[in-house]
Amino acid sequence: MAHVILTNVRPWGAAPVDIVMSGAEILSVVPAGTAIGDGDRLDGGGLLALPGFINAHAHLDKSWWGQPWVSYGGEATTQGRITHERAERDGLGIPNPSSTAAVLGEFLRHGTTAVRSHVDVDLGVGLRGIEVVREAVAALDGAVEVEIVAFPQDGVMRRPGVLDLLDRAAAAGATSIGGLDPASIDRDPVAQLDGLFSIAERRGVGLDVHLHDGGDLGAFQIELIVERTLRAGLHGKVTVSHGFALGELPANRQRSLVEACAEAGVSWATVAPVRTAPLPWRSMRDHGVPVGLGTDGIRDLWSPYGDGDLLRVALGFARLHGLRTDEELTHAVELASTRAAGFVHRDAHDLVAGARADIVLLDAENVQDALVRAPRRELVVAGGRVVVRDGELRV
């Protein structure tokens, strides 16, 4: 197999190297100017190199990207957004492959090469959203890898038949199933979680629960999730998404929940939204609780915001949590890349031999400079092939 050699790049701002790729994999990383062998050579021009970004929480099926502007409407509550989306999505042709492919294209253009996407599964759309996302991914010919979470956005127990749809989605290849505010949406947290964990155990899939509920109510549900994770032996396969409650609790309660999540192997996905309470990220890091960053929805019926740039999400995380030092700013970028490997079932995700050849080049002095400026992605390599050059998509 012919090699592709990316020459003269600075991984994480370190000394210049050459990166030798074979197929979709990084074969070796050697000092700049020492790579030998046949194959195409790409001149990195001394640019900063980072691993491809990993989006740990997206909603690829919901977007109206590429369509005329849709004005915000409905009530600004979780139930209000659900109701508005259910009333309007068919008229906008949501979900559809073209909008989903357009969003994926923006992800790639900004350097994201792997995505965990929640995809709505409900009594109206059935499993069609999953088919749409898979069609869009196929249209990009493997440039971006997407894992699917079958997501019950309209509730579980209050919508008889949704558990069966989730089970069918898991049987058909969804890597995880989702849940949504077991207490405030279904008003029966025990029943929802018991139903979801039963499917996860039986089908051998992961579980990713949206949890918007704050304070003691949210904390109670986190405790239920941890308890069931331990009982089911699903260590490393359960994620809490959003989990706003954790940041709202007193320090001693936070510490107790972080320790419990660490014991159960429960991970955390956040989009670092403004006006939310900061997470105890240092404690989570020190206890080994994986944290991943995501874009959430992009221009959908929940919010008009979003451009697909995960580096800007990392900057939002840094600002929300008051990160200032070089080490802290680097940590924010790691959350968007190397530290998120487990969210897409990768053992390693970095600029090292054996990792998937996902590489982003930026004209930046160092990682910290890249974070605070979020400059154009000059080159993006995904699975060993160039998919973005000079900020423009090439697939």
N, C-alpha and C positions, 0 to 999 in steps of 0.2 A: 504494500500500500504506500502511495506517495506521501511524503511528508509536506507539511506547510510550516514554515519557520517565520515567526514573528520576531523581528530583530529590534534591539535597542529600545527596550521599554523598562520602566521603573516600577516593579510590583510594590504596591503600598508605599511608594515613594522611596524605596531602597535603591541600591546600586543598580545600574543598567544590566539587563540580562537579555538573552534570546530564549524564546519559548518555542519548543519543537512540538508540533502536534501531529498525531497519526490518527486519521479518521476523526472521530468525535472526541478523542481523548488527548490530554497533555502527556506527551511521551517523556519530556525532560525539560529542565530549566537550567541553563548554563550561563556563565558570564558573557556579557555582550561581546560579539565578534568571534566567539569560539564554536558556534554551532556549525557542524559540517553535515554534508549529505545533500542528496538531490531533492528537488521539490520547489514549490513556489516560495518566494521570500517576500514578506511584507515588511516595509520599513516603518518601525514604530516611532521614529523621530525623537526618541528620548521622552515620550509622553508618559504620564502617570498611568499605570495599569491597575485595574481592580477586577475582582471576579465579577461575573454577571450577577445582577441583582436578583433576589428571590422575593417575590410578592407573596406573603403568607396569608393574605386575606383580600380576595377580590370578588366581584360579582359580574362576571363577563357577560351574562345573559341579559342584564337589565338595561344596558346603555342605549341611548338614542344618538350616539356619536355618528356624525355623517349625515344626520337628518336636520331639517330646519329647527331653530331654537325652540325649546319647549319651556314655557313659563312655569315657575313653581306654583303649585296649588295644593289644596287640601290642608289638613291640620298637622302641626309640627309635633306630633307624638308618634310613638311606635305604631300604635293601632291606626292613627290617622294616616300615616304613610302607607301602611298595608292596604287600607281601604281605598285610598286614592290610586295606588298602583293597580289594584285589581280592576278599578273602574276605567282606567285610561290605557292600560298597556296594549290591549288588542287593537285599539284605534291607531296606535303608533307602530303596530307591527312588531311588538316586543314579545318574545325574543326573535332575532333574525340573524342569519349568518354574516351579513355584510357589516352590520354595526359591531358585532362581536369581533370579526376579523379586523375591523378598523381600530378597535381598542387594543387588541393584541399587537397591531402594528405600532401603535403609540408606545406600548410597553417596550417593545423591541428597540424602537428608536431612542428610548431613554435608557437602554442598557439592561432591561429586565429579560432574563432568559428562562426563568422557571416561575410557575404560578400555581398557587392553590386557590381554586375558584369555587365559591359556593354557587350552586345553580338551583333555582327554584323548582321544587317538586310539589305540586298541589293538585287539587281536584279539577282545576280549570285547564292547566297546561300539561298535566300528566308528566311524562318523561321527555317531552319534546324539547325542553330547554337543554337537556344533556345532549341530545342529538345535534342541536344547533351549535353548541360549543365544540363538539367533536368535529363537525363539518368545518368550522372556522379554523380550528387548529390544523386540520388536514390541508386546508387551502394554503397555509404557510409552510407546508412541506417540512414539518419537524423543526422549524427554526426556533420555536419556543415550546417547552414542555409544560403541559398543564395537567394537574391532578384535580379531580372533581369531587366536591362534597355535595351530596344530594341534600338540599336544604329546604325544610318545611317552613317557608316564610309566613304562611297563613295559619300556623299552629299545627299541633299534632292531635292531641286528644279531643279537641273541640271540632275537629274535622275527621269524622270516621272514614277510614279508607286511606288516610295519609301514611299510617304505619306500613300498610301493605305496599304502597308506592315506594317508600324508603327501602323496604326489603327487596323489592324488585330491582331498584337502582343498584343496591349493593351486589345483588346476584349478577347484574349485568356489567359490573366492572368499576363502579364508583369506588374510589379508594377510602372514602369516609362518608358517614351520614351526619347530618346536622340536627341541631335542636334550637329552640328559641324560647327564652324567658319562661321556663316551665311554670313559674308561679304566677306571673302577671298576665301572660297570654293564655295559657291553658287553665290556669288557676288550679292545677293539680300537679305539682312538681314531682311527686312520687310516681304517679302513673306515667308521666311523660318520660322521665329518666329510666324507669324500669323497662318501658317499651323500647327505648333507644338502645340501652345497654344489652337487651336481649338480642336485638338484631346484630349489634356489633360483635357480640360473642359468637353467635351462630354463623355469621358470614365472614368473620375474621377481618373486619374492616375497622377503621378508626372512627372516632367520634369528635365532632367539633361543635360546641354549643355557644350560640350567640347569647350573651347575658348582659342586658342593658340595665337591669334592676340594680338600684344603688343601695348603700347602707346595709343595715342588718338583713333586709330581705335578700339582697344579692349575696351577702356573706353566707347566709343559710344555704343557698343553692350551691355555692362553691363547695361547702362542706358535704352536701349530698353527692355532688359529682366526685369528690375525692373518695368518699366512702364506697361508692359503687365501683370506682376504678380499681381500688384495692381488692374488693370482693371478687370482681370479674377477672383479675389478673391482667388488666389491660395497661400495664405500666408502659409509658412512652407512646400510647396510642390515643390519648385524650387531650383535647385543647379547649380552653376557654377563650372565646373571642370577645373583645371589648372588656368585659369584666370591670366595669367602672367602679363597682363597689370597693374593690381592693384599695384603691387610692383614697377612699373616703373614710376609712376606718382608723381608729386610734392605733398608735404604733405597736402596742403589744398584740392587738388583734391581727394586724397586718403580719407581724412576725410569725404568729401561730399558723395563719393560713399559708404563708409562703413555705414554711417548714412542712406542712401537710402536703402541699402540691409537689414539693421536692420528693417526698417519700413515695408518692403515688406516680411520679413521672408525668404530672400534668403540665402541659406547656401553655403559653399565653400568646395570643395574637392581638396586636393593637394597631390602630390607625392614628394614634396620638392626636385626637381631635382637640381643637381649641376649647377653652373653658371647662375642660374636665380636670379632675384631680390627678396629679402626677402619681404614677405607680412607684412602689418601693423598688426601683430597678436595681439598686446596688445589692439589696438583700436577695433579690431574685437571681442576680448574677452569682453572688457568693454561694448561694444554696444550690446552684445548678438548675434553676427553673428556666427552660428555654423560652426566649422571647423573640417573636418575629414581627416584622412590620408589614402593613398592607395598605393598599390604596382605598379599600372599600369600593363603593360604587363610583363610576365615572360618568358624569352627565346622565343621570337617570331620574326617575320620578321621585327619588328620595332627596336628591340634592343636585343643583346645577354645577357643582364644583368638580375639580379633578382634571389632571392633564396626563396621568399615567407615569409621572416621574417619581420613582421611589426614593431618589436622592433628596427630593424636596420633602417627602414624608419623613425621612431620617432627620432632616433639618428641623421639621416641626417637632419631632420627638426631643431633639436636643434643646430647643427653645422651651418647650413645655416643662422639661425636667431640669432646666437651669444648668445644662452642661456648658463648661467653659474651657477646661484644660485640654491640651492636645490628646491626652489619653482618653478622656471622656468623649471628645468629638470623634475620635477614631472608633470608639465603641459603638457610637450611633451608626456609623457606616457598616461596621461588622454585623449589626443587627439586621441590616438590609442585604447581607450577603453570606459570609461564612457561618455566622451563628444561626442562620435560618435553614441550614442544610436539612435538618430533620423534618421540616415541614413539607418537604417534597421527597422524602425518603432517600436522601443522599448521605452516604457515610462521610464523604468529604466534599467540600466545595471551596476551592481556593486555587491560587496559581501555583499548583504543585503537581508533580508527576502522579499520574493515576486519576486525577480529577477530570471531569468533563471539561472540554475546551470551550469554556464560556468566559470571554475576556472583554473588558470595556476599557477603552483608551480615552483620556481626557487631557486637555491642555491645562494643567494645574500644577502648582508648586509641590503640593503634598496632599495628603488625604483631607486634612483640615480645610485647606483652601478649596478643594473640590466640594466639600460639604456645604460651606457657607456661600459659595457662588453658584453651585450646580451648573457648571458650564456645559456647552454642547458636547454630546458624545461623538468624538471624532471617528471612532471605529468601534464596532461591536462584532465580536466573533461569537457565534452560537453553535455548539456542537462541531467546532472545527472549521466552520465556513463563515465568510464575511456576510453579515446581513444588514449592516449599517455602515456607510462611509460618508464622512463629512456631514454627519447629522441627518442623512437621508436614508430611508429604507430601501434595501436592494433586493427584496424578495417579493 
